[in-house]
């Protein structure tokens, strides 16, 4: 009987360990290799894909500025049919990606979030001229939803790798609060980039921002982990982003 009890305790302990490994990734549970992240600028062309024909709709410029204690991510979206730019800025702590600040300014709305013990800021709906003061509490750690793809590129990727990521998003028309993004599958593969065959990690993701109805597939360069391409599938439609420089 004593041996049986010991065996049951061992199985229970193993089960507990397995469960603990399923805790979503967060700044307090972050296996990312921060040394892979460098200060850089990049430009991606954004296309709508219809019947295998790529129709360009804009460009996405990204600046990553890595400093001693913080990392700045600044994304500027320029749409062909819009005179105004969409600018998103995110600041995180360099050692674990804990969010410090996020802002987003575009033709439809302005938003500012400051992350401290509480999440404060404002959301201005320019269509209705309604300004909402933000005061949110979060009872578990999270990443800023704006930069989780940048986190994925730094993770210990391998064939079959999957995980969930705890993120915070503020969108009155969709979700507000701590939700999850999911890495559904990872595989080592190859892709054509600027006429050259590149070895890549192909990572398929969804998130609760879209109620997991949108799938984003990232193609990361195997050695540099730069995002070479992103495919977005939603509602039977497809968009594509390609790294230009």
N, C-alpha and C positions, 0 to 999 in steps of 0.2 A: 504493500500500500504506500509506503514511504517513497519508493521509486516512482510510482505512478503520480504522486503529488508533485515530486520534483520535476517530472516530465511535463506535467500540466503548467507548472510555473514557468518552465523554460519556453514552452509554446506561447504562453501569454506574453512573456517578455519579448519574444521575437515578433509577435503580432503588434505589440505596442510600438516597437522600433519601426516596423514597416509603416504603421499609421503616421508616425511622426515625420517620416520622409515625404508624406503627401501634403505637408503644410505648404500653402502657396508661397512662391518666391516673394520676398519683400526686402526692404533695406536691412532688416534683422536676419534675413535668411537669403543671403545673396552670394552665390558661388561664382559670379562673373569675374573674369580676369580683367581688371581695370587697366593693366599694362597694354592691352590691345587697343585701347582708345587713345587716339592722337588728336591734336588740334588739326583741323582740316576744313576745307570748303569743297562743296560738290554741287553739281547741277544735274537734275533729272528732267527729262522731257516726259510730259504726261499725255497719254493718248486714251481715247475711247476706241474700243475695238468692236467693229460691226462686220459680220460676215468675213472675218479674217483680215479686214482692212483697218489699218491704224489711222485714226483721225486725230491730229494733234489738237489739244485743248488748252495747253499751258506749259509752264516750266516751274520747277520747284528748286529753289536755291537753299542750301543748308550750310550753316557755319557752326562748327564745333570749336569752342575755345576752352582748352583745358588749363586751369590754373592750379595753384598749390592745393587749395582747399575746396574749390568749386569747379563745376563744369557748366558752361553756357551753351545752350542749343538755340540757335535762331533760324527759323524757317520762314522763307518768303515765297509766297505763291503768286505767280503772275499768270492770270487767265487771259486768253486771246480775246474773249468777248467782254472783258471788264476793264474799265479804266483804272480801277483801284486795286491795290495789292492786299494780300492777306498775310499778316505778319504774326507769327507765334514765337514767343520767347519763353524758355524754361531754364531755371537755374537749379542745380542739384549739388549735393555734397559729393566731393570727388571720391571718397573712399567707399561709399556704399549706394550712391544714387538717391539718397533721401531727398525728397523735394523741398525746395526753399521758396520758389516763386514761379508763377506761370502767368503769362498774359497772352491775349489773343485779340487782334484788332482786324476787322474786315468790314465790308459794306453793310452787312446785316446786323452785326452786334459787336460790342466791345466787352472784354472780360478780363478781370485781374484777380488772381488768387495769391494769397500769402499763407504759407504753411508754417504754423507754429504749434502751440498747444491746441489752438483752434484753427480752423481754416476760415480766413476772412477775406473780404474783397468786395467786388461788385460785378453785376451783370447788366449791361445796357442793351436792351432790344431796340435797335434803331428803327424798326418797322412801326413800332407802337410808341416809341419814345418813353418806354417804361424802364426805370432803373431799379434794380433789386440789390439791396445790401446782402452780402453773403456772410453767414455765420454758421458754420457746420462743425460738428464733432465727428471724429473717427475713433473707433475703439480698437482698431488693429492697424498695424503698419501697412504702408502702401507705397507704390511708385506713382508718379504723375502719368496719367494715361497718354500724354503727348509724346513721351519718349520711350515707351516700353519696347518699340522695335530696335532702338539703339541699345537697349539692355540685352535683347535676344542675341545680337551679333557677338556679344562678349561671353556668352554662356558656354559651358563645357559640352558643346554639341557633339553628337555621335549618331550613328544610324539607329533609328527607332526612338530617339530622345523625345520625351513629351513632358509637359509640366503645366502648372497653372501659375498665374502671376497676379498678385493683388495690386489693383490700380484704383486711383480716384479720378472720377470724371464729374464735371458739372455741366449739365445740359438740360435746361427746363423742358425741352421737347423730347428728351429721351431718358437719360439716367442721371441721378444725382447721388453721389456717395461712393463708398468702396465697393467695387465689383471685381470681376475677374476677367483676365484674358487667358486663352488656352493655347499652348503649343500642342497641336494635335499629332504632328509627325515630323520627323527630321530624316533626311537621307542624303548621303554623299552622291553627287552626280556631276554632270558637266553641262555647260551652256555656251552658246556663241555670244561673244561680247566684242564689239568693234572688229569683227572679222577674225577673232582669235578664240580658240576653244579654251575655256576656263574651267578649272575644277572648283566646285562650289558645294556649299551646304544649302539644300533646298528645305525651307522650313514653312510648314503650313499652320496658320493661326486663325482663331476666331476670337471675338470678345463680346461681352454683354452690352457694350454700347449699342450694338446692332441686334441685340437678342440672339447673338451667334448665327445670324442669318447671312452675314457677309464673311467670306473667306479671303484672307490675305496670304499670299505665298511669296516669301522672300528668298532671293538668291544671293547668298553671301559668298564673296571670294574666300576660298579655303585658307589662304595664307594671310591676307590683310583684313579679312572680315568686313570689307566695304560692301554696302548694298549695291549690287550690280543691276538688279531688276526687282520690281514688285508687281505682282498680278493681283487684281482685286475683282472677285466674282460676287455679284449681288443681284438677286431677283432675275436671274437669267441674262444679265448683262455683264460686260467685262471691261475693266480699265487696266491700263498698263503704264508703268513708269520705268524708264531706262536711264541709267547713268550715262551722262554725256561727257562730263569732265569733273 
